[in-house]
Amino acid sequence: MARLAEVVTQTFRSFRADALAERFLRDPLDSWWKNYLQKLQQAGSDGPVQIAFFISVFASMGHVARSDGAIKSSEIALASELMEHLQLNVEQKKLAIRLFNEGKHQQFALDALLQRFYRQCQHRVSVLQVFLEMQLQMAYADNGMSDAEYRLMQRICKRINISGPVMTRIDRRVRAEKQARHQPVTGCASKPMSQASACEVLGLGRRATLAEIKQAYRRKVSLCHPDKLQARQASAAEIIEAQDMAQELRRAYELLSRLKKPRK
C-alpha cells in the first residue's frame, strides 16, 4: 500500500494545475465540433442553431442506429431520406454521412454532444422536439423499439430537458404516422405512469380535486372523439394518434382518481 500511495503521489505531482484543468474541464468535443462548424460553414450552412442541429441530429442518429447491434439497411435508408428532405447539397451530404458514421461508435461522447446542443438550442423548444422526433424515427426504422433504444431515448430526453409526457406525445405521433402508412410498429411495454406524469397529461397540479380531475379528463378526452376528428377531416395518422391518446388519458384519470379517493 505504501508503494501504491507513492506512485499515486508521484503521478499527480507530475501534472501541472493548468494541465489538470484542461484535462478534466475541457469539452471533449471542442476541437471536433469546431472542425465540423468550419466545414459546414464552407458547405453553405449558416447560423449557430442550424449548424448545432445538423451536427447533433446526424451524429445522434448514428448512435441510435447502432445502440441495438448492427446497423440495418432500413436505418441507412431513413438517414438518406432525411438528407433529401433537408435538401442538402453534395458537400453537406458528405458531412452528414461522416457524422452518422462517427456517432455510431460505442465510445462516441454522446452526452457531451447533447449538452452542447442543448446549450445552443435550449430556447428553441420546437428545435429540441424535432430533434427528438428524428431520433425516435431512427429507433423505429426497423419497425420496433428495443429496450436499449428506449433507454437511449430516455437518456437523450434527460440531456435536452424534455419531459416524459412530451416524449410520450412525440413517440405516439411517430408510431401513428408509421401505422397510417401500413408499416408494422411495436413499442416497448408501457411503463407504470407516475403521479407527476398523470398530472402533466391532464394538465393539472398535484393538489387537483377529484372533481377537477374528472372535468379535465372529460374535456381532453372529448377532443379524441371520432365525431370531432371526422368534423375536422383528421388524417389517418391523427385518428390513430387520438385513439392512443385517449388510452393514455384514461390511464392518467384512473391513477389520479384512485389516489384522491378517501381511504376507508
N, C-alpha and C positions, 0 to 999 in steps of 0.2 A: 504493500500500500504506500509506503514511503516513496518508493521508486516511481509509482504511478503519479503521486502528488507532485513530485519533482518534474516529471515530464510535462504534466499539465501546466505547471507554473512557468516552465521554460517556453512552452508553446505560446501562452498568452503574452509573455513578455516580448516575444518576437514580433507581435503586431503593434503597429503604431495606432494611436487613438483615432486618427483620421481614416486609417485603413479599415478599422473595425466599423466605424460609422458607415463607410462606403459599402462594406460587405453586407451589413445587416439592415441598413435603412434604404438603400438604393432600390428603385423599382427594377425588378429583374428583367422587365421587358422594355426598358427605356430606349436603349440603342436600337433594338428590334423594331419598336414602334416608330421611332424617328425615321428609320430606313424606309418603312412602308409609307409613312407620311410623305416623304420626299418623292418616292416613286409614283404615288397616286396623284400628287400634285402635277407631276410631269405628264401623267397619263390623262389629265383632264378633270380629275375630281377636285371639287372646291368646297371649302367650308369645313370647320373642325367637326361639326356634328355629322355631316355626311361621311367624312373620312373615318371617324370613330365607328360609325355604324358599319361601314364597308369592312373594315378590318375585323371588327368583333363578330359580325354575322358569319363570315365565311370560315374564320378560324374555329369558332364555336361549333358550327355545323360539322366540320371535320371531326371534332372531338365527340360530338353526339353520335355521329355515324359509327365511330369505332368503339363506342362505350360497351356495346353488347357483343363484341367479337369482330369478325371480318367485315369490311365494308362491302355492301351489296350493290348490284347494278342499279337497283331502284333508287338508292341513296345518291349515287353519282348522277343519275338522270334528274333527280329533284334539284340538285345543286346547279346543273346545267340549265334547267328551266328557269331558275331564279335569275341566272345571269342574263338570259334572254328577256325576262320580264323587266329587269332593271335597265335593259338596253345598253349593256356595257360594250365599250369598244374593244378592239383586239388586245390592246395593252392592259386594259382593266380586267379582261377575262383571264389573261395570263397571271396577273397578280391574285385574282380570286382563287384560281386553281392552286397557286403556291400557298396561299393562306390556308385553304382547306387541307392540303397535304401536311402542312406543318402542324395544324391544330389536331390532326388525328393521332399524333404521338402521345403515348400514355403519360410521359413526363412533361407535356406541354403545360405551361404556367397559366391554366385557365382562370384561376381565382384572381391573379394579378391582372389579367386581361379584362375580366368583368368589372373589377374595381376601377380600372382606368376608364372603361366605357361608361360606367355609372357616373363617375366624376364629371365627365364631359357632357353627358346627356340627362342628368338627374332632373332637370327642369322640363324635359320633353317627355312627359308621361306616355304620349302616343308612340314615340320612337321606341321607348323601352318595351311597350306592349307588342309592337310589330316585331321587334327583335325576338321576343319570347315566342310569338306565333310561328316564326320561321324555324325556331329550334324544335318546337312541337311537331311541325310538319316533317322535319327530318326524323324525329323519333318515330313517327307513324309511317314513314316512307315504305317500310316493309310490311305495312298493314297491321302492326301491333306494337305496343309499347312494352318493353321488357321492364323488369324490376330495376335493373341497372339504369335504364334510361329514365325511369320515373324518379329515382333518387337524384340523378343528374339534373333533371328539371327543377326539383326542389332546391338543389344547391344553387342553380342559376338564379332562381327567384329570390333566394336569400341575399345573393350578392348584388342584385339590382333592385332590391327593395320592392318586390311585387308580392302582394299578399296571397295566401292560399285560395280564397274565394275568387280573386281575379284570375289566378292561374286556372282554376276550375272552369271559369267562364270562357276563357280563350281556348282551353282544351276542348270544351264542349263544341265550340264553333268549328274547330279544326276537324273533329270527328264527324260532325254533321255534314260538312262540305264533302268529305270523302264518301259518306253513306249516300248522299244525294247523287254522287257520280257512280253509284252502284259498286263502290270499291269496298271490299271487306275491311273492317277495322275492329280491333279489340284493344281495350284499355286495361290498365291494372285494376285489380279488385278494389272496390270502393273502400276507402279508409274511413274509420269512425269519425263522425263530424263532431267538432268541439263546440262548446257553447259560444265562444267568440266567433267562430265561423258561421254558426247558425244565425247569430245576431247580424252579422255583416250581410248574409244572404237576404235576410228580411228587411235590412235597413233599420235596425233597432239598436237601442242601447241595452246594456246588461240589466238595467233596472226596469225594463218594459213590463207592464202588467199583462195578465192573461188576456184581457180584452184588447189591448194594443197589439199583442202577438196575433190574435185571431183577425183583427182588422187588417194588419199589414199582410198577412198571408192571403186573405181574400182579395185584396187589392192587386197584389203581384200575380197571383195565380190566374186572375181574370184576364191578364194580358196574354196568357198562353192558351186561351180558349180557342178551339178550332174556328168558331164563327168570326172572331175578331181577326184571326190570321187570314181567313178567306176574304174578309172585307177589305183588307189592305193588300190583297194579292201577294201574300208572302210566298217566297220561293220554297222549293222542296227542302233546301238546307235549313231555312228558317223554321219550317214546320218541325223538322227533326230536332233542331236545337230547342224549340219551345217545349216539346214533349219531354226532353231530358231535363230542362229547367223546371218543369212542373214537378218532376220527381224529386229534384233537389229541394225545392220549396217545401214539399211535403215532409221530407226528412227534417228540415230545419224547424218547421212548425211542430212536428211531433216531439222533437227533442226539447224545445223551449217550453212547450205546454206541459210536458212531463216534469220538467224542473220547477215550474211555477205552481203546480198543483200542491195544495197543502197536504202535508204528511199526516196520516192517521195515527 
